[in-house]
Amino acid sequence: MLKELMNVIKNKGYAIATRPSELNIVGVRNAAAKPNRFDDAIHVFYKRDDGEWIISSFPATTDPGTYWLKQPMNENGTAILCPGQYKDSHRIGVHRGKYQALVQQNPLQVYRDNNRDEVIDYAVGKKHSGIFGINIHRAAVKGVTRYVDIHSAGCQVFADVEDFNIFMSLAQRHKKLYGNNFTYTLLEGV
């Protein structure tokens, strides 16, 4: 999986972090996504001090839950992150005043799904760029969450709290070495 991801990233002209313990955070949206499911993945890879690459892959969603598709927070519709690489887009901060996560700090591009149904409409209308609170966080406080529901209004969300805890420990190490800036890359159907 690592070699395939790196090839896709390179072919798109995106950057790959190569310093030891510097994180590459890559969401992969399932081409056959089903609404309200954790059927995507967040891959985190980095180079160790000895030069060996390490990858961890976690079940996640890169899509909003049906709760927010039917009841958008924004009058223009529910945010769906556009594929791309977003340099220094996130930092360790507090998600919705509750717990540490990666929070958006620089503009991202989203589509807006505004027809209030349970179907995720990708690439609808024009792209919107801005700070929308598209964070990278966990779903429930404990265990593995089965359905996205209220857990994502456009955020990138881990299904399993233990996976998220591993991710955050890697992010803390990255922060100590390189500062509090994280690049996020979203790919489709890799």
C-alpha positions, 0 to 999 in steps of 0.5 A: 500500500505504501508504494502505491500511495507514494506513486500516486502522490508523486504522479500528482506532483504533491510533496512527500515529507522525508525527514525522520518522524515527519508525518504524511497524512493521507486520506483515501476516499472510497470510490464506491462510498456508502453514505454514513459508513466509515469506508474510507481510510486515513494512512499515516506514513513516515521515515524512521531514523534508520531510513525505513518507511513505516505506514499505519492505516486506519478506518475512517470517513472523509465524508459527512454523515447523513445527519449533516447531509439532511441538516447542513450547518451552512446555508450553502450546504454540507462541506465535502472536502475536495481531493488535493494536498493542503500544505500546513492545513492543520495543527494540534488544537482543541476540537470543538472545545473538547479534546486534542485533535488536528484542527484546520488552520489554513484554507481548504477547498470544499464542495457544498451538498445542498439538496438535503438528502442522504446521498453524498454529491461529490463535485457539485457546483463551484468549489469554496475555499476557506476556514470551515473547521474541517478537522481530523478527529475521532468519532465516539469517546470509546471503542469503534463507531459503526455509523458516521451520523453526527460525527462528521459535518465534513471533517476527516474522522477516525472510526476507532478511538484507539487508532486516533490515539495512536495517530495523535501520539505520532502527531505529538512527536512530529510537533516536537521535531518540526513544529505544529504544522501538518499537511493533509492530502486527500485522494480518491479511489487509490 
